[in-house]
């Protein structure tokens, strides 16, 4: 069986975060489910995740000569992709025991139901359409001697490369573009690693905190390396090219290393200016694609490694690839200009934002605890510290504007929260911390969002294939078997028309989670009885 049994709710958390990825960012709720032997806390509807490490477009100082946006044709770059979105926590890598990536200890790759794919464990950019097309050519004017030296060094390096490589001579070709991209990325991947390593060593020597710079710099280095690995799948460099890379890396690495030891600010300013040139280069390439000089890139499919890494649409093109790479370079540009303007001991502003987000989560937990107390105070007339079936019905009615709540709805909330499963829910009493978030899910509009997402033909129902896609998202992108899909469809299809309509979707999700949470997932009668829909 391909199912993964939830471990402390982690699998279900990831699954429903994916299922609600298209939901309103303000929607947030959780669901508590239980198997016959244990209760599992399963947050069901989480806010759409963003991560600052890759998506921040910092407000680096720009002068009045900043170029206007490149007139590119807007085309949707991202779309449904088998890989899950990145988690909310910034720079947080999982332990090797639970990583989905290939490991020397034999950890398997992520399964999409069709083939195994690789997912980079580092945080990285997954850009929105607005961010991709909002990238502009910008320039930070040098403010002092160090800035001027950094700027002139970059301009000299670019002139030398253009001259020696013949990039500006003759017609621009696809081969020239890929050669330039490969060489550029072999250089661009050095500064982040050097800066991160030296700050790491300094933290060890002084036995003090680094204040968040290391992770951002190492992420930059990894991102640039992935650019390189993407482009070398398109063209394999020859021996002369490789010797040129070796010599350049040897000189640049050591020069940058020594300079960073002496004066880190000039190094970050240098990288900022280097990335300004990278943005110009990729913008020119995009213009050449659009005006027909590089027409083969318009419809040529992007490498699979790029589609997996940036979570692009399966039919993403080379033009789409250059768009997301340019967005990455613009982010590195702004981040390094920011670091050049900070003191060496100042805190990375990205970390400050992360801490604020964590404080917000703590505040929410406190608000939830207070809400539980108020529920008990107002509705637990017996003073037992938990709500009976009738008390729960009254409370649900009060929070749904006084309408009559059906037995079906009360049973659904209780089935998501019950610590032990019983056929007669009227005999159960539940503590509010177990059912309040289930009730939030019951009231949430996210069910509508999930339904609209998978009802691709907009006929008001989910057929077997659409239900299978939904269940795959709920199952951490592991494809359910046809027998499992049939079981959910048979038990959730109340009308008996062979499809799932919107009122039946909540029941289908409930059945699925009881199914995968059960100790004996193949026991249909047990799971059916546990959810309370058995005959």
C-alpha positions as CSV (number, residue, x, y, z in Angstrom):
1,X,0.0,0.0,0.0
2,X,1.3,3.5,-0.9
3,X,-0.2,5.3,2.1
4,X,1.9,7.0,4.6
5,X,0.5,6.8,8.1
6,X,0.5,10.2,9.9
7,X,3.2,10.6,12.5
8,X,2.0,13.1,15.1
9,X,0.0,14.8,12.4
10,X,3.0,15.9,10.3
11,X,1.9,14.1,7.1
12,X,-1.6,15.5,7.4
13,X,-0.3,19.0,8.1
14,X,1.8,18.9,4.9
15,X,-1.0,17.4,2.9
16,X,-3.7,19.9,3.7
17,X,-1.3,22.8,3.4
18,X,-1.0,21.7,-0.2
19,X,-4.7,21.1,-0.7
20,X,-5.4,24.7,0.4
21,X,-2.5,26.3,-1.4
22,X,-4.9,28.3,-3.6
23,X,-7.2,29.3,-0.7
24,X,-7.5,32.8,0.7
25,X,-4.3,33.8,2.6
26,X,-6.5,34.9,5.5
27,X,-8.1,31.5,5.9
28,X,-6.7,29.4,8.7
29,X,-8.2,26.5,10.6
30,X,-7.3,23.1,11.9
31,X,-8.9,19.7,12.3
32,X,-8.4,17.1,15.0
33,X,-8.9,13.5,13.9
34,X,-8.5,10.3,15.7
35,X,-8.0,6.7,14.9
36,X,-9.4,3.9,17.0
37,X,-6.3,3.9,19.2
38,X,-5.1,7.5,19.4
39,X,-6.1,11.1,18.6
40,X,-4.0,12.9,16.1
41,X,-3.8,16.7,15.9
42,X,-4.1,17.6,12.3
43,X,-4.0,21.2,11.2
44,X,-6.1,21.2,8.1
45,X,-6.4,24.5,6.5
46,X,-3.2,26.6,6.9
47,X,-2.4,30.0,5.5
48,X,-0.8,30.1,2.1
49,X,2.9,29.8,2.8
50,X,5.5,32.4,1.9
51,X,9.1,32.5,2.8
52,X,11.2,35.6,3.0
53,X,14.5,34.0,2.2
54,X,13.8,33.8,-1.5
55,X,10.8,36.1,-2.1
56,X,11.9,39.3,-0.4
57,X,12.4,42.1,-2.8
58,X,14.2,44.5,-0.5
59,X,14.0,48.2,-0.9
60,X,17.6,48.8,-1.8
61,X,18.3,52.5,-2.6
62,X,17.7,53.2,-6.3
63,X,18.6,56.3,-8.2
64,X,16.4,58.3,-10.6
65,X,18.0,56.6,-13.6
66,X,16.5,53.2,-12.8
67,X,15.3,51.7,-16.0
68,X,11.6,51.0,-16.6
69,X,10.3,47.5,-16.5
70,X,11.3,45.4,-19.5
71,X,8.2,45.2,-21.9
72,X,7.8,41.4,-21.6
73,X,4.8,39.5,-22.7
74,X,3.0,38.2,-19.6
75,X,2.7,34.4,-19.5
76,X,1.8,32.2,-16.6
77,X,5.0,30.6,-15.4
78,X,3.8,28.6,-12.4
79,X,1.1,26.1,-12.3
80,X,0.1,22.7,-10.8
81,X,3.3,20.9,-10.0
82,X,3.8,17.6,-8.1
83,X,6.3,19.0,-5.6
84,X,4.9,20.6,-2.4
85,X,5.4,24.3,-1.6
86,X,8.2,25.3,0.6
87,X,7.4,25.4,4.4
88,X,6.8,28.8,6.2
89,X,9.8,28.5,8.5
90,X,12.8,30.3,7.1
91,X,16.1,28.5,6.5
92,X,14.8,25.3,8.3
93,X,16.1,22.1,6.9
94,X,14.8,18.8,8.2
95,X,16.9,16.1,9.8
96,X,18.4,13.5,7.4
97,X,16.2,10.8,9.0
98,X,13.0,12.4,7.7
99,X,14.2,14.2,4.5
100,X,12.5,13.2,1.3
101,X,15.8,13.5,-0.6
102,X,18.2,10.8,-1.6
103,X,20.7,10.1,1.2
104,X,23.6,7.7,1.7
105,X,21.5,5.9,4.4
106,X,19.0,4.9,1.7
107,X,16.3,7.6,2.2
108,X,13.9,7.5,-0.8
109,X,13.1,10.3,-3.1
110,X,9.7,12.1,-3.2
111,X,7.1,10.0,-5.1
112,X,4.6,11.8,-7.4
113,X,2.7,8.6,-8.3
114,X,4.4,8.5,-11.7
115,X,8.1,8.8,-11.0
116,X,10.5,9.8,-8.2
117,X,11.7,13.4,-8.3
118,X,14.4,15.3,-6.3
119,X,13.6,18.2,-4.1
120,X,16.3,20.6,-3.0
121,X,16.2,20.8,0.8
122,X,17.5,24.4,0.9
123,X,15.0,27.2,1.0
124,X,14.8,28.8,-2.4
125,X,12.7,31.2,-4.5
126,X,9.3,30.2,-5.8
127,X,8.2,33.4,-7.4
128,X,4.7,34.7,-8.0
129,X,3.7,36.1,-11.4
130,X,3.7,39.6,-10.1
131,X,7.2,39.3,-8.7
132,X,8.5,37.8,-11.9
133,X,7.3,40.6,-14.1
134,X,8.0,43.4,-11.5
135,X,11.8,42.9,-11.9
136,X,13.5,46.1,-13.1
137,X,17.0,47.1,-14.0
138,X,18.2,49.2,-11.1
139,X,21.5,50.9,-10.0
140,X,22.8,52.0,-6.6
141,X,25.0,55.0,-7.0
142,X,28.5,54.7,-5.3
143,X,28.6,56.7,-2.1
144,X,32.2,56.4,-1.1
145,X,35.6,55.2,-2.3
146,X,34.8,51.6,-1.5
147,X,31.6,51.6,-3.5
148,X,33.4,53.2,-6.4
149,X,36.1,50.6,-6.4
150,X,33.6,47.8,-6.3
151,X,31.6,49.3,-9.2
152,X,34.7,49.9,-11.4
153,X,35.9,46.3,-10.7
154,X,32.6,44.9,-11.9
155,X,32.5,47.1,-15.0
156,X,36.1,46.1,-15.8
157,X,35.3,42.4,-15.3
158,X,32.3,42.6,-17.6
159,X,34.3,44.4,-20.3
160,X,37.1,41.8,-20.2
161,X,34.6,38.9,-20.4
162,X,32.6,40.4,-23.2
163,X,35.9,41.0,-25.1
164,X,37.6,37.7,-24.5
165,X,34.4,35.6,-25.1
166,X,33.3,37.5,-28.2
167,X,29.8,37.8,-26.7
168,X,29.3,41.2,-28.4
169,X,30.8,40.2,-31.7
170,X,28.5,39.0,-34.4
171,X,25.0,37.7,-34.1
172,X,23.6,36.7,-30.7
173,X,23.0,32.9,-30.6
174,X,21.5,30.4,-28.3
175,X,25.0,28.9,-27.8
176,X,26.5,32.2,-26.8
177,X,23.7,32.8,-24.3
178,X,24.1,29.4,-22.6
179,X,27.9,29.8,-22.5
180,X,27.6,33.2,-20.9
181,X,25.0,31.9,-18.3
182,X,27.2,29.0,-17.4
183,X,30.3,31.1,-16.9
184,X,28.4,33.8,-15.0
185,X,27.0,31.2,-12.6
186,X,30.4,29.6,-11.9
187,X,31.5,33.0,-10.6
188,X,28.2,34.1,-8.9
189,X,28.2,31.0,-6.7
190,X,31.5,31.9,-5.0
191,X,30.7,35.0,-2.9
192,X,27.8,33.5,-0.9
193,X,29.9,30.5,0.1
194,X,32.9,32.5,1.0
195,X,31.0,35.1,3.0
196,X,28.9,32.4,4.8
197,X,32.0,30.3,5.6
198,X,34.0,33.3,7.0
199,X,31.1,34.5,9.1
200,X,30.6,30.9,10.3
201,X,34.2,30.7,11.3
202,X,34.1,34.1,13.0
203,X,31.1,32.9,15.0
204,X,33.0,29.9,16.2
205,X,36.1,31.9,17.1
206,X,34.3,34.5,19.0
207,X,31.6,32.2,20.4
208,X,28.9,34.7,19.5
209,X,25.8,34.8,17.3
210,X,26.0,35.7,13.7
211,X,22.5,37.4,13.7
212,X,21.2,35.6,10.7
213,X,23.7,36.4,7.9
214,X,25.1,32.9,7.4
215,X,21.9,31.2,6.2
216,X,21.1,33.9,3.7
217,X,24.6,33.8,2.2
218,X,24.7,30.0,2.0
219,X,21.2,30.1,0.4
220,X,22.5,32.5,-2.2
221,X,25.4,30.2,-3.0
222,X,23.2,27.2,-3.4
223,X,20.7,29.1,-5.5
224,X,23.5,30.2,-7.9
225,X,24.8,26.6,-8.0
226,X,21.4,25.4,-9.0
227,X,21.4,28.0,-11.8
228,X,24.6,26.4,-13.1
229,X,23.4,22.8,-12.8
230,X,20.3,23.9,-14.8
231,X,22.2,25.4,-17.6
232,X,24.8,22.6,-18.0
233,X,21.9,20.2,-18.7
234,X,21.3,22.2,-21.9
235,X,24.9,22.4,-23.0
236,X,28.0,20.5,-21.8
237,X,31.1,22.8,-21.7
238,X,34.2,21.6,-23.5
239,X,37.7,21.2,-22.0
240,X,38.9,24.8,-22.9
241,X,35.8,26.3,-21.2
242,X,36.4,24.1,-18.1
243,X,40.0,25.2,-17.9
244,X,38.9,28.9,-18.1
245,X,36.4,28.3,-15.3
246,X,39.1,26.6,-13.2
247,X,41.5,29.5,-13.6
248,X,38.9,32.2,-13.0
249,X,37.6,30.4,-9.9
250,X,41.1,30.0,-8.5
251,X,41.9,33.7,-8.9
252,X,38.4,35.1,-7.9
253,X,38.0,32.8,-4.9
254,X,41.2,33.7,-3.3
255,X,41.0,37.4,-4.1
256,X,37.4,37.6,-2.7
257,X,38.4,35.5,0.4
258,X,41.2,37.9,1.3
259,X,39.2,41.0,0.6
260,X,36.3,39.7,2.7
261,X,38.6,39.2,5.6
262,X,39.8,42.8,5.4
263,X,36.7,44.7,4.4
264,X,33.4,42.7,4.0
265,X,31.4,45.8,2.9
266,X,33.2,46.2,-0.4
267,X,32.6,42.5,-1.1
268,X,28.9,42.8,-0.7
269,X,28.8,46.0,-2.7
270,X,30.8,44.2,-5.4
271,X,28.2,41.4,-5.5
272,X,25.4,43.9,-5.6
273,X,26.9,45.5,-8.7
274,X,27.7,42.1,-10.2
275,X,24.0,41.1,-9.8
276,X,22.9,44.4,-11.4
277,X,24.8,43.3,-14.5
278,X,23.3,39.8,-14.3
279,X,19.8,41.3,-14.3
280,X,20.7,43.4,-17.3
281,X,22.1,40.3,-19.1
282,X,18.9,38.2,-18.5
283,X,16.7,41.1,-19.4
284,X,18.5,41.5,-22.7
285,X,18.1,37.8,-23.3
286,X,14.4,38.0,-22.7
287,X,14.1,40.9,-25.1
288,X,16.0,38.9,-27.7
289,X,13.6,36.0,-27.2
290,X,10.6,38.3,-27.6
291,X,11.9,40.1,-30.7
292,X,12.8,36.8,-32.5
293,X,16.5,36.8,-32.3
294,X,16.4,33.8,-29.9
295,X,13.1,32.5,-31.1
296,X,13.9,28.8,-30.3
297,X,13.9,29.6,-26.6
298,X,10.3,30.8,-26.7
299,X,8.8,27.3,-27.0
300,X,11.7,25.0,-26.0
301,X,10.9,23.1,-22.8
302,X,12.8,24.0,-19.7
303,X,15.0,21.3,-18.1
304,X,13.2,19.1,-15.6
305,X,15.7,20.1,-12.8
306,X,14.4,23.7,-13.2
307,X,10.8,22.7,-13.2
308,X,11.3,20.8,-10.0
309,X,13.5,23.4,-8.3
310,X,11.3,26.5,-9.0
311,X,8.0,24.5,-8.9
312,X,7.2,25.6,-12.4
313,X,4.5,24.3,-14.7
314,X,5.3,20.9,-16.3
315,X,5.3,22.6,-19.7
316,X,7.5,25.6,-18.7
317,X,9.7,27.0,-21.4
318,X,13.2,28.4,-21.6
319,X,11.7,31.8,-21.6
320,X,10.1,31.0,-18.3
321,X,13.4,29.7,-17.0
322,X,15.2,33.0,-17.8
323,X,12.3,34.9,-16.0
324,X,12.8,33.0,-12.7
325,X,16.6,33.1,-12.9
326,X,16.4,36.9,-13.4
327,X,14.1,37.2,-10.4
328,X,16.7,35.3,-8.3
329,X,19.5,37.6,-9.5
330,X,17.4,40.7,-8.6
331,X,16.9,39.3,-5.2
332,X,20.6,38.7,-4.7
333,X,21.3,42.2,-5.9
334,X,19.1,43.8,-3.4
335,X,20.2,41.5,-0.5
336,X,23.9,42.3,-1.1
337,X,23.3,46.0,-1.4
338,X,21.4,45.7,1.9
339,X,24.3,43.8,3.6
340,X,26.8,46.4,2.3
341,X,24.8,49.1,4.0
342,X,24.6,47.3,7.4
343,X,27.1,47.1,10.1
344,X,28.9,43.7,10.5
345,X,27.1,43.1,13.8
346,X,23.6,44.3,12.8
347,X,20.8,41.7,12.6
348,X,19.8,40.4,9.2
349,X,16.4,42.2,8.6
350,X,15.0,38.9,7.2
351,X,15.5,37.3,10.6
352,X,13.7,40.2,12.2
353,X,10.7,39.5,10.0
354,X,10.9,35.8,10.9
355,X,10.9,36.6,14.6
356,X,7.9,38.8,14.2
357,X,6.1,36.0,12.5
358,X,6.9,33.6,15.3
359,X,5.6,36.2,17.9
360,X,2.4,36.4,15.9
361,X,2.0,32.6,16.1
362,X,2.5,32.7,19.9
363,X,-0.1,35.5,20.2
364,X,-2.5,33.4,18.2
365,X,-2.1,30.5,20.5
366,X,-2.7,32.7,23.5
367,X,-5.9,34.0,21.8
368,X,-7.0,30.5,21.2
369,X,-6.5,29.5,24.8
370,X,-8.6,32.5,25.9
371,X,-11.3,31.6,23.4
372,X,-11.5,28.0,24.8
373,X,-12.0,29.4,28.3
374,X,-14.8,31.6,27.1
375,X,-16.5,28.7,25.4
376,X,-16.4,26.6,28.5
377,X,-17.6,29.5,30.6
378,X,-20.6,30.3,28.4
379,X,-21.6,26.8,27.2
380,X,-20.5,24.2,29.7
381,X,-23.5,24.4,31.9
382,X,-22.7,21.2,33.8
383,X,-19.2,22.5,34.8
384,X,-17.4,19.4,33.7
385,X,-14.8,21.2,31.7
386,X,-16.0,19.6,28.4
387,X,-19.1,20.0,26.1
388,X,-21.7,17.4,25.7
389,X,-23.3,16.6,22.3
390,X,-26.2,19.0,23.0
391,X,-24.0,21.7,24.4
392,X,-21.8,21.5,21.3
393,X,-24.9,21.7,19.0
394,X,-25.9,24.9,20.9
395,X,-22.5,26.4,20.6
396,X,-22.3,25.6,16.8
397,X,-25.7,27.2,16.3
398,X,-24.6,30.3,18.1
399,X,-21.4,30.8,16.0
400,X,-23.4,30.1,12.7
401,X,-25.8,33.1,13.3
402,X,-28.4,31.1,15.1
403,X,-29.4,28.7,12.4
404,X,-30.4,25.1,13.2
405,X,-27.4,22.8,13.1
406,X,-28.1,19.3,11.8
407,X,-27.0,16.0,13.5
408,X,-24.8,15.4,10.5
409,X,-22.8,18.6,11.1
410,X,-22.4,18.0,14.8
411,X,-21.2,14.5,14.2
412,X,-18.8,15.8,11.6
413,X,-17.2,18.2,14.1
414,X,-17.1,15.5,16.8
415,X,-15.7,12.9,14.5
416,X,-12.8,15.2,13.8
417,X,-12.2,15.8,17.5
418,X,-13.1,12.6,19.3
419,X,-10.4,11.2,21.5
420,X,-12.1,7.8,21.2
421,X,-14.4,6.7,18.4
422,X,-17.9,5.5,19.3
423,X,-21.0,4.9,17.1
424,X,-23.2,6.9,19.4
425,X,-21.8,10.5,19.4
426,X,-24.6,11.7,21.7
427,X,-22.7,10.0,24.6
428,X,-19.5,11.8,24.0
429,X,-18.2,14.9,25.7
430,X,-15.3,16.8,24.2
431,X,-12.8,19.3,25.5
432,X,-12.9,22.6,23.6
433,X,-9.2,22.6,22.6
434,X,-10.0,19.5,20.5
435,X,-13.1,20.7,18.7
436,X,-12.8,24.5,18.4
437,X,-10.4,24.3,15.4
438,X,-12.5,21.5,13.9
439,X,-15.5,23.9,14.1
440,X,-13.4,26.6,12.5
441,X,-12.8,24.2,9.6
442,X,-16.5,23.4,9.5
443,X,-17.3,27.2,9.1
444,X,-14.3,27.9,6.8
445,X,-14.6,28.9,3.2
446,X,-11.5,26.9,2.4
447,X,-13.7,23.9,1.5
448,X,-15.2,26.0,-1.3
449,X,-11.6,27.0,-2.4
450,X,-10.4,23.4,-2.5
451,X,-13.6,22.3,-4.4
452,X,-13.1,25.1,-7.0
453,X,-9.5,24.2,-7.4
454,X,-10.2,20.6,-8.4
455,X,-13.4,21.1,-10.2
456,X,-11.5,21.9,-13.4
457,X,-14.4,21.4,-15.8
458,X,-16.6,23.7,-13.5
459,X,-19.6,21.3,-13.6
460,X,-20.2,21.5,-9.9
461,X,-18.9,18.1,-9.0
462,X,-15.7,16.0,-8.8
463,X,-15.4,12.9,-10.9
464,X,-13.2,9.9,-10.1
465,X,-10.1,11.4,-11.6
466,X,-10.5,14.8,-10.0
467,X,-11.1,13.1,-6.6
468,X,-8.0,11.0,-7.1
469,X,-5.9,14.1,-7.7
470,X,-7.4,15.7,-4.5
471,X,-6.6,12.6,-2.5
472,X,-3.1,12.5,-3.8
473,X,-2.5,16.0,-2.4
474,X,-4.0,15.0,0.9
475,X,-1.6,12.0,0.9
476,X,1.6,13.9,0.6
477,X,1.7,13.5,-3.2
478,X,1.6,9.7,-3.0
479,X,-0.9,8.4,-5.6
480,X,-3.8,6.5,-3.9
481,X,-4.8,3.2,-5.5
482,X,-7.9,2.9,-7.6
483,X,-9.4,0.7,-4.8
484,X,-8.9,3.5,-2.3
485,X,-10.4,6.1,-4.5
486,X,-13.4,3.8,-5.1
487,X,-13.8,3.3,-1.4
488,X,-13.9,7.0,-0.6
489,X,-16.2,7.7,-3.6
490,X,-18.6,4.9,-2.6
491,X,-18.9,6.1,1.0
492,X,-19.0,9.8,0.4
493,X,-21.3,9.8,-2.6
494,X,-24.6,10.1,-0.7
495,X,-26.7,10.8,-3.8
496,X,-25.2,7.9,-5.6
497,X,-24.6,9.7,-8.9
498,X,-20.9,8.6,-9.1
499,X,-19.4,12.1,-8.4
500,X,-18.7,14.2,-5.3
501,X,-20.6,17.5,-5.0
502,X,-19.6,20.3,-2.7
503,X,-21.6,19.2,0.4
504,X,-20.1,15.7,0.0
505,X,-16.5,16.9,-0.3
506,X,-16.2,17.5,3.5
507,X,-17.3,14.0,4.1
508,X,-14.9,12.6,1.5
509,X,-12.0,14.4,3.2
510,X,-13.1,13.2,6.6
511,X,-13.3,9.6,5.4
512,X,-9.9,9.8,3.8
513,X,-8.2,11.0,7.0
514,X,-9.8,8.4,9.2
515,X,-8.7,5.9,6.6
516,X,-5.1,6.8,6.6
517,X,-5.1,7.4,10.4
518,X,-6.5,4.0,11.2
519,X,-4.1,1.3,12.5
520,X,-5.7,-1.1,10.0
521,X,-6.2,1.1,6.9
522,X,-7.7,-1.8,5.0
523,X,-10.5,-2.4,7.4
524,X,-13.3,-0.5,5.7
525,X,-15.9,-1.2,8.2
526,X,-13.8,0.1,11.1
527,X,-13.0,3.4,9.3
528,X,-16.6,3.8,8.3
529,X,-17.8,3.3,11.8
530,X,-15.2,5.6,13.2
531,X,-16.4,8.5,11.2
532,X,-20.0,7.8,12.1
533,X,-21.3,7.4,8.6
534,X,-21.7,3.6,8.7
535,X,-25.2,2.1,8.3
